[in-house]
Amino acid sequence: MSDAVELLSWYHEKRRDLPWRRTADPWAIWVSEVMLQQTRVEHVVAYFEPFLERFPTVEALAEAPIEEALATWSGLGYYRRLRLLHLAARRLAADGGKVPSDLAALRALPGVGDYTAAAIASIAFGIAEPVLDGNVARVMARLLGCAEDVRRPAVRRRLRDAAAQLLDARTPGDSNQALMELGATVCTPRAPRCGECPLGARCVARASGEPERFPRRAPRPQPRRVHLVLALVERDERVLLFRRDEEATLLAGTWELPWVEGDDADVAAEKLAARYGGRFTLDGELGRVRHAITTRAIVASVRRATFSADDVAEGREAAWVRRDEMAKLPMSSLVRKAISVAR
């Protein structure tokens, strides 16, 4: 039995039952691939079907205001992914709304790189194009005994060529998903379960007795601890929120509690006034929230506060929002945690 057939046989028996594996709709597959970027599968599962219920087609997302799309995505993080998906949907809707099957046309869409284009093309359209995400790169590096940095272009080309050899031309989408599944569930970064691997007999890393040495991993920077103060201002059962600018580098267009860096309440009040306008008075701490974002470990002190003026700083959009309306607004996970603590 060939390696490609062995891999597919393992996948069909062991694969996880995930909602995006129950459809051949190119739009749904595209949405799943975007959601899965830098996000755990378990987290995506909770968002995938509700998002598609609201935006079942390219045209549905294209016609929706970005604010509504952001609200549906709220809590999934990395909001730039959705902005690019929304932009791509608008472009396609203007040209008939069909997801292209051509690799070059897919790569030309905003937010679609080599990996996403290959995933859509192979899974939705049966095009024999190998994928190379982090899981597949690790699997192939161990199979080949490649101890080099998989971020190097020459190394990535070598690993992609090797992955192409494992594609079954009849079902390339399943072959690609099998490699991704293998990396996610068996050939894990630490403590890989080599005894369960369908490709173990030919794996150089397994034969070495030290599979975790492959591939070489760059040292991860220690997360920087960041202290924040978040102000909860309430009036007539409404909470004061501010909206981030559409051009913001992070979380553009999302709503947030007024916040500043630091952990000194007196200094924070001055900083809040400088950033948002008006005058803030901070009272007792309602609770603390811990939140990890890439290289930052955030500790946020949530404090009850008063705001002495309705005027806000120029360029700031503010609103008084009832708690039961907040679910409809795009907010970060940190802000939702903070509001939950404040209850």
BELJOZI-V776690 format. One record per pair of residues at least 4 apart in sequence whose C-alpha atoms are under 8 Angstrom apart, sorted by the first residue. I is the first residue (numbers start at 1). J is the second residue. If there is no record, write none. Layout:
[[I;J] [I;J]]
This chain:
[[1;5] [1;6] [2;6] [3;7] [3;166] [3;198] [3;199] [4;8] [4;165] [4;166] [4;167] [4;168] [4;175] [5;9] [5;168] [6;10] [6;198] [6;199] [7;11] [7;175] [7;178] [7;179] [7;198] [7;199] [8;12] [8;174] [8;175] [8;178] [9;13] [10;14] [10;15] [10;178] [10;198] [11;15] [11;174] [11;178] [11;181] [11;182] [15;178] [15;181] [17;21] [18;22] [18;45] [19;23] [19;45] [19;48] [19;49] [20;28] [20;29] [20;32] [20;48] [23;28] [23;29] [24;28] [24;29] [24;123] [24;124] [25;29] [25;124] [26;30] [26;99] [26;120] [26;124] [26;125] [27;31] [27;56] [27;57] [27;58] [27;99] [28;32] [28;52] [28;56] [29;33] [29;120] [29;123] [29;124] [30;34] [30;116] [30;120] [31;35] [31;48] [32;36] [32;44] [32;48] [33;37] [33;116] [33;119] [33;120] [34;81] [34;82] [34;85] [34;116] [35;39] [35;44] [35;48] [35;76] [35;81] [36;40] [36;41] [36;44] [39;43] [39;44] [39;76] [40;44] [41;45] [42;46] [43;47] [43;76] [44;48] [44;76] [45;49] [46;50] [47;51] [47;73] [47;76] [48;52] [49;53] [50;54] [50;72] [51;55] [51;56] [51;72] [51;73] [52;56] [52;57] [54;60] [55;60] [55;61] [56;60] [56;61] [57;61] [58;62] [58;89] [58;90] [58;92] [58;93] [58;97] [58;98] [58;99] [59;63] [59;89] [59;90] [59;93] [59;97] [60;64] [61;69] [61;86] [61;89] [61;90] [62;86] [62;87] [62;89] [62;90] [62;93] [63;90] [64;68] [64;69] [65;69] [66;70] [66;83] [66;86] [67;71] [67;253] [67;329] [67;330] [68;72] [68;328] [68;329] [68;330] [69;73] [69;82] [70;74] [70;79] [70;82] [70;254] [70;329] [70;330] [71;327] [71;328] [71;329] [71;330] [71;331] [72;328] [72;330] [73;77] [73;79] [73;82] [73;330] [74;329] [74;330] [74;331] [74;332] [74;333] [75;330] [75;331] [75;332] [75;333] [76;333] [77;251] [77;332] [77;333] [78;82] [78;250] [78;251] [79;83] [79;250] [79;251] [79;252] [80;84] [80;250] [80;251] [80;252] [81;85] [81;111] [82;86] [83;87] [84;88] [84;110] [84;111] [85;89] [85;110] [85;111] [86;90] [87;91] [87;110] [88;92] [88;109] [88;110] [88;111] [89;93] [89;97] [90;94] [91;95] [92;96] [92;97] [92;98] [92;99] [93;97] [93;98] [99;106] [100;105] [100;106] [101;105] [101;106] [101;120] [101;121] [101;125] [102;106] [102;121] [103;107] [103;117] [103;118] [103;121] [104;108] [105;109] [106;112] [106;117] [107;112] [107;113] [107;114] [107;117] [108;112] [112;116] [112;117] [113;117] [114;118] [114;131] [115;119] [115;131] [115;132] [115;133] [116;120] [116;131] [117;121] [118;122] [118;129] [118;130] [118;131] [119;123] [119;124] [119;129] [119;130] [119;131] [119;173] [119;176] [120;124] [120;125] [121;125] [121;126] [121;127] [121;128] [121;129] [122;126] [122;127] [122;128] [122;129] [122;130] [122;172] [122;173] [122;176] [123;127] [123;172] [123;173] [123;174] [123;176] [124;173] [126;170] [126;171] [126;172] [126;173] [127;172] [127;173] [128;164] [128;167] [128;168] [128;169] [128;172] [128;173] [129;164] [129;172] [130;160] [130;161] [130;163] [130;164] [130;167] [130;172] [130;176] [131;136] [131;160] [131;163] [131;176] [132;136] [132;137] [132;156] [132;159] [132;160] [132;163] [133;137] [133;180] [134;138] [135;139] [135;179] [135;180] [135;181] [135;182] [135;183] [135;184] [135;188] [136;140] [136;163] [136;179] [136;180] [136;183] [137;141] [137;150] [137;156] [137;159] [137;160] [138;142] [138;183] [138;187] [138;189] [138;214] [138;215] [139;143] [139;179] [139;182] [139;183] [139;187] [140;144] [140;159] [140;162] [140;163] [141;145] [141;146] [141;147] [141;150] [141;159] [141;214] [141;215] [142;146] [142;203] [142;204] [142;205] [142;206] [142;211] [142;214] [142;215] [143;199] [143;202] [143;203] [143;204] [143;205] [144;203] [144;204] [144;205] [145;203] [145;204] [145;205] [145;214] [145;215] [146;214] [146;215] [147;213] [147;214] [147;215] [147;216] [148;155] [148;214] [148;215] [148;216] [149;155] [149;215] [149;216] [149;217] [149;218] [150;155] [150;156] [150;215] [150;216] [151;155] [151;156] [152;156] [153;157] [154;158] [155;159] [156;160] [157;161] [158;162] [159;163] [160;164] [161;165] [162;166] [163;167] [166;175] [167;171] [167;172] [167;175] [167;176] [168;172] [168;175] [171;175] [172;176] [173;177] [174;178] [175;179] [176;180] [177;181] [178;182] [179;183] [180;184] [181;185] [181;186] [182;186] [182;187] [182;197] [183;187] [183;188] [184;188] [186;192] [186;193] [186;194] [186;196] [186;197] [187;192] [187;193] [187;194] [187;197] [188;192] [188;193] [189;212] [190;212] [191;212] [192;211] [192;212] [193;197] [194;200] [194;206] [195;200] [196;200] [199;203] [200;206] [203;207] [204;208] [205;209] [205;210] [205;211] [205;212] [205;213] [205;214] [206;210] [206;211] [210;214] [221;295] [222;295] [223;294] [223;295] [223;296] [223;297] [224;295] [224;296] [224;297] [225;296] [225;297] [225;298] [225;299] [226;261] [226;262] [226;296] [226;297] [226;298] [226;299] [227;261] [227;262] [227;263] [227;298] [227;299] [227;300] [227;301] [228;259] [228;260] [228;261] [228;262] [228;263] [228;298] [228;299] [228;300] [228;301] [229;259] [229;260] [229;261] [229;262] [229;263] [229;265] [229;268] [229;300] [229;301] [229;302] [229;303] [230;257] [230;258] [230;259] [230;260] [230;300] [230;301] [230;302] [230;303] [230;338] [231;257] [231;258] [231;259] [231;282] [231;302] [231;303] [231;304] [231;305] [232;239] [232;240] [232;257] [232;258] [232;302] [232;303] [232;304] [232;305] [232;306] [232;339] [232;342] [233;239] [233;240] [233;304] [233;305] [233;306] [233;307] [234;238] [234;239] [234;240] [234;305] [234;306] [235;239] [235;240] [235;320] [237;322] [237;323] [238;320] [238;321] [238;322] [238;323] [239;320] [239;321] [239;322] [239;323] [240;257] [240;318] [240;319] [240;320] [240;321] [241;255] [241;256] [241;257] [241;258] [241;318] [241;319] [241;320] [241;321] [242;255] [242;256] [242;257] [242;258] [242;316] [242;317] [242;318] [242;319] [243;253] [243;254] [243;255] [243;256] [243;316] [243;317] [243;318] [244;248] [244;251] [244;252] [244;253] [244;254] [244;255] [244;256] [244;316] [244;317] [245;252] [245;253] [245;316] [246;252] [246;253] [247;252] [247;253] [248;252] [248;253] [251;332] [253;330] [254;329] [254;330] [254;331] [254;332] [255;329] [255;330] [255;331] [255;332] [256;331] [256;332] [256;335] [257;335] [258;272] [258;276] [259;272] [260;268] [260;271] [260;272] [261;268] [262;267] [262;268] [263;268] [263;301] [264;268] [265;269] [265;282] [266;270] [266;282] [267;271] [268;272] [269;273] [269;279] [269;280] [269;281] [269;282] [270;274] [270;279] [270;280] [271;275] [272;276] [272;277] [272;279] [272;280] [273;277] [273;278] [273;279] [273;280] [275;313] [276;312] [276;313] [276;316] [277;311] [277;312] [277;313] [278;307] [278;308] [278;309] [278;310] [278;311] [278;312] [278;313] [279;307] [279;308] [279;309] [280;305] [280;306] [280;307] [280;308] [281;305] [281;306] [281;307] [282;303] [282;304] [282;305] [282;306] [283;303] [283;304] [283;305] [284;303] [284;304] [285;301] [285;302] [285;303] [285;304] [286;301] [286;302] [286;303] [286;304] [286;341] [286;342] [287;301] [287;302] [287;303] [287;338] [287;341] [287;342] [288;299] [288;300] [288;301] [288;302] [288;338] [288;341] [289;298] [289;299] [289;300] [289;301] [289;302] [289;334] [289;337] [289;338] [289;341] [290;297] [290;298] [290;299] [290;300] [291;297] [291;298] [291;299] [291;334] [292;296] [292;297] [292;298] [293;297] [293;298] [300;338] [302;338] [302;341] [302;342] [312;316] [312;317] [312;318] [321;325] [321;326] [322;326] [323;327] [325;329] [331;335] [331;336] [332;336] [333;337] [334;338] [335;339] [336;340] [337;341] [338;342] [339;343]]
